[in-house]
Amino acid sequence: MNRDVSRYDEGLVLFGAVRVLHGDVPYRDFYANYGPAQFYVLAGLFKVFGPSILVGRVWDLVIKAMSVTLAYGILRRLGGRGIALIGSAFTLIWLAALGFHGYPIFPCLLLALLSVYCALPTYFGCRGRRPLILAGACIGAMSLFRPDIGLMGALAHVAALILFHLRIRRDGPLPMSWLVRSILAVTVGVLMISVPMWLIVLAATSGREVLRDLVLIQMRMYPRMRSLPFPSLPALAADLVNLRWNRVKDGAAFLPPLAGLAAFAVAFGLVDRPIDRFRDKAGHESLRIGALLLVGCLCVLFYVKGLIRMSTSHVTLAIVPAFLVVCMVWQWTTGHRLVQALAVVLFLAVGLVCVDPARIVGRTLLSNLLWVSRPGQVASECGAHPGTDRVGCFRLAPSQREAIRFVRERTDPNERIFVGLTRHDRIVFNDVLFYFASGRLSATKWHHFDPGVQTTLPIQSEMVSELEHARPRLIVLDSEWEDLREPNQSGESSGVTILDEYIRTHYFRAATFDDYQIYLLRRSAAADIRRRVPRSRQTPYVKVTVT
């Protein structure tokens, strides 16, 4: 793994878990655009092992390693050991190189692969409904990490059953009652996990808050503020000719739809022979066709997630199933030249997009091995940073470490702070990791910034009201992303500056560490607090000289 830590993506998951550990409830007490499961799982691990980046990374490692294992297990049941090793190797390289540790799509990927593994007996010819109920339960659990992805996973299983029913009916009778009972079994599995858990969430918060964070804000904000364009095909072709492998990997964005089309073409068009010609050694006549359709449906429907913000991290949920589809299509190469040519093309595409990820994995592995071989350096990096004990051996920017040390020396552990940006009328990302690494909670529920949310007048007014109530003695402003522009509306100013004006009025700058500016509460504001707060609850005001 890379020892650098993402200040935004990884930080918001780590700090969200810390807020849950301190009794906060997602949606009610803090804004969250993910399901609650990732926060609660990490909060439970933090309860046992203590909050640290290492605990989050181990959880992420377990999830990704199990995904690689399931990729091997699925392909091993469909074909030989060689093709299973190739498919799992592609999965391993991609997940190891991608990073994005703690991202909730990885538990979703694991549960999606587990649902495929559980459903395989149905496509073997198993008449029981238990495999489909278990597969549906996996999808129900997936909805607790990402409700939108859980919905897509459920639709994929239903679509695969319908397509499988249509395909089998071409070669023999398959009653409609089988299809109805199968869909009901998947539905029962989904509901028996998702409904009780979401009822618990709604009991702790309110449906209005859940609807606002998970549906309304995402539907109104995400397409406008977070969209990224598709890679340019001429640019990809030029990168390939010039062997710019770090850009060629962006071509993976086109792999899932191609793999999905290949899966449906092989199942319905290119292989126009009776199903019994594809019996395996155990006599399972429909195994490969059913599995191919299921993974193909997952590949296509998960791809929908990346249609707006087209990036490798957002389509990974579809890329890994695409790897499996490519390996499954290879199962039909024997004696069929057209399918063989299709499989060769797909394998070539997968190999090209995996060249740079493989280089990244090799480079990172070598770097970590060299680092471990130097005990003195390991000891200095892992134990010589007072005030950042949650970080351990992972790397933070020197300016961030100094700012964290400044904050910890001048605040009590139970004090709340606010970490914002130098301007809040235009937002791309914010440093959520600062809260976690410094061990301080947020003075507002809006610690996670999204363009189109914290840039609006209602939300900034609410944030000002919360700051006025909490009156944190210290505020941290980060300018790292001030000049960043994405090709979407996040680069436009909303014109709302009441939060910036409030900070300028009530705080003064006490210290600067490169991108970080530390602001302290002005004396007049502090005196106002002392007048309104009983003496027994007052916190001494710390004077810091401007440097």
GIGINOR-V822322 format. One record per run of one state. SS is the DSSP state (2 for helix, 1 for strand, 0 for the rest). FROM is the first residue (numbers start at 1). LEN is the number of residues. Records with the same first field share a line. If there is no record, write none. Layout:
SS: FROM-LEN + FROM-LEN
This chain:
0: 1-3 + 5-4 + 22-4 + 27-3 + 31-6 + 50-3 + 79-2 + 99-6 + 125-5 + 146-1 + 170-6 + 205-2 + 226-2 + 229-4 + 242-3 + 271-4 + 279-8 + 307-2 + 310-2 + 333-4 + 373-2 + 384-11 + 396-2 + 411-5 + 422-11 + 439-2 + 443-14 + 471-3 + 479-10 + 492-6 + 514-2 + 522-1 + 533-2 + 538-10
1: 4-1 + 26-1 + 30-1 + 228-1 + 309-1 + 395-1 + 416-6 + 441-2 + 474-5 + 507-7 + 516-6
2: 9-13 + 37-13 + 53-26 + 81-18 + 105-20 + 130-16 + 147-23 + 176-29 + 207-19 + 233-9 + 245-26 + 275-4 + 287-20 + 312-21 + 337-36 + 375-9 + 398-13 + 433-6 + 457-14 + 489-3 + 498-9 + 523-10 + 535-3
